[in-house]
Amino acid sequence: MRLLQEQDIATAAALSAEAGWNQTLEDWRMLLRLNPQGCFGIDCDGRLVSTATLVCYGAQLGWIGMVLTNSNYRRRGFARTLLLYAIRQADQLGIESLKLDATDQGRPLYESLGFRIEQPVERWKCGDKLRISARRNPAGNARDPNCGNFVACHHFSSADLDLEAYGTDRSQMLDALAKRGGVCTDDAGFCFSRPGQRANYIGPCIARSPESARSLIQCCATPESYWDLLPQNQTALTIAIELGFTPQRKLTRMVRGRDLRGREAWIYAIAGFELG
């Protein structure tokens, strides 16, 4: 077991592609840059065969993601080994709440390691029947894929809004995402989008009102888009249906340690299964 390095990105991306996931080379590169001490791998037969990542948002929240094992090397305990290491590192850092989004296949493993169910998470997908009558930008803001500065892109305190919604400071991650894709904003919220391996990815989206959320998501949506949402936000479900999205897969958000919940009625799209 070892820390991942820049030269491992292509192999790691091949693992996520084999699993049918949407992450790109740039997604892996961003994870490595956000927390180089939190990207772990296991080598076997001279190659990288298993991965896991830990992204820390201050001492309040840690997020585990990218738990992957090459199909030829499963059932050897590699994922458990990496998860135990990630948990131990989070404990040493004093992380109060450790979360992840689990597939049905992974849930028994996470439960055996002390994670408990928090709430469901769903991926919705839009094909070529995206129902958008007028592709206008909210509040006249351009959907700028070249935006390189998160703070300068927003006309209100986006970091404070995200902090209130999630209960922890994710500004470093948001800044990294802003450099990678589009950002739509208005006076009540923001929505990001970025290219994916299989589809355009919408999220995170934080908004104080349903009207703002719908306009922002409409701004970022394209045919062939993924949107991961918390179905307990019934308004998000309604907007997804109105815009022509359909449910594709279900996961379970799990937590270890302290419960940490913000203003989830403002969370219309998460940042990704690997980011929270």
C-alpha angles and dihedrals in degrees: 000000000000145000116280119249134202091265090059095062096092093050092045090050089051089056093053091045090052088055090052093246125151101232119121134205088267091054090055091044090052092051090051092049095045093054115002090176091054102059112091135182143177123221122209128172089003097303141091107259107160137035144181132174136206121199116188124208100194117294093308101071141020123186125207119203147145093054098172138155128186108254092240092057104046126124092039096104095253095131092048091050092052093045092051089051092049091048091049091050091049090051091050090051091051094242106177100200125029118192142176140169108242132202117221088254093055099041098087090054093050092046090053088056095054102269118139132197117270105169143316124275123200135197115217123192133202120205127186093308097078106160104219115140097188123019096213127148117243114255090356094288116147121239093236115189090185096058107134104178122060097198096046091050094063132071094203136037100289094170091055091048092051091045091055092047097047103026094233140070111266096161095121091055092045091051090052091050092049089060091053107051148346128325124198119189143174134171093281106040153341140239130197130203132185139174118269137195091253106013145358109280122224117203167159098022120174120177137164093216138034090235091057092045093052093048093047095047090046088054093054100037122103132170107284098031132153121215122185114200143167105249091207083076095079092186090060089054091050092051092048091054093045091053094049101258121145130198115263109171141356130222134175124239109222133188137200120195124003121014109246118188128161131180096314092174084074094053108093098160131015123226094245140298088271095047107034 
